[in-house]
Amino acid sequence: MDQSWTTVIKPRNGLMQINLREIWQYRDLLTLFVKRDIITQYKQTILGPLWFFIQPSITVIMYMIVFGGIAGIPTDGVPQPLFYLAGVCMWQYFADCLNKTSNTFLANAGIFGKVYFPRLISPLSVTVSNLVRFGIQFSLFFLVFLWYDIINFSKGIDLILPNAIALLFPLLVVMLAGLSLGFGIIISSMTTKYRDLSILFGFIVQLWMYGTPIVYPLSQVQGKMIAGMDLSVLMRLNPVTPVLETFKYGFLNAGQFIGWGWLIYSFLFMVALLFLGVVIFNRVQKSFMDTV
């Protein structure tokens, strides 16, 4: 009897060959993975989802004590809780996506060896599930923002008002997601063969935070030189810096707008990074299960 196959699984031969239609067909699996990541994270905890509020709150308090109190680092006239919370919310979304995505292929090796589905579903689910957590933490930032405006209004002080740049907020979130996804896919593809990279990259992410203006404003490094180069220019080359500075300027109206040129640079960096990530991923996935 003649046999016909409904599905044919074969390796991708082209470096940029990626079947977006196939990923869309597995959207139910993507949704299932997102629910799994959200539910299992705090499933057997006492406080449960309240940790989404507790973690950034404790982090902000520590920053206020160490950097605002002991080190005396200014915050461009913005109340310290607001300034630190703005940086913490954006950075934690980026760092969480990056750390989990960079380990997703090793963490799901058991599933990959038993059933077929588009491998990009796993890192995409991490990015989407962390977006839910980011939304909850952003609501905390918004509540603190309203609290300070209520206090300022009662005292007759000028309110902290967002400006037109705040309308770029959805684009900024997409840029953070794209940057973390691109870096994560590259590192995850490389760690299938070189396991040391996962340990090294976790350390790099911790140092990366201090190279991003989270606990200090970018204005504090203006004019300072390192290795014959302006430190503020070097920090702007960090693709996360223009995103965070634009967010702070848009919502807190503090400092100066970093400029459209640097924001476009971060966007193009994200696009190039995702392109490179797909190229490396398609090259590695052919022998992924043999090396893992």
Sequence and secondary structure as in RCSB ss.txt:
>XXXX:A:sequence
MDQSWTTVIKPRNGLMQINLREIWQYRDLLTLFVKRDIITQYKQTILGPLWFFIQPSITVIMYMIVFGGIAGIPT
DGVPQPLFYLAGVCMWQYFADCLNKTSNTFLANAGIFGKVYFPRLISPLSVTVSNLVRFGIQFSLFFLVFLWYDI
INFSKGIDLILPNAIALLFPLLVVMLAGLSLGFGIIISSMTTKYRDLSILFGFIVQLWMYGTPIVYPLSQVQGKM
IAGMDLSVLMRLNPVTPVLETFKYGFLNAGQFIGWGWLIYSFLFMVALLFLGVVIFNRVQKSFMDTV
>XXXX:A:secstr
     S       STT   HHHHHHTHHHHHHHHHHHHHHHTTT SSGGGHHHHHHHHHHHHHIIIIIIIS    
TTS HHHHHHHHHHHHHHHHHHHHHHTTHHHHTHHHHTTS   TTHHHHHHHHHHHHHHHHHHHHHHHHHHHHHH
HHHHHT       GGGGGHHHHHHHHHHHHHHHHHHHHHHHTT THHHHHHHHHHHHHHHTSSSSS GGGGTT E
ETTEEHHHHHHTSTHHHHHHHHHHHHH  S    HHHHHHHHHHHHHHHHHHHHHHHHHGGGHHHH 
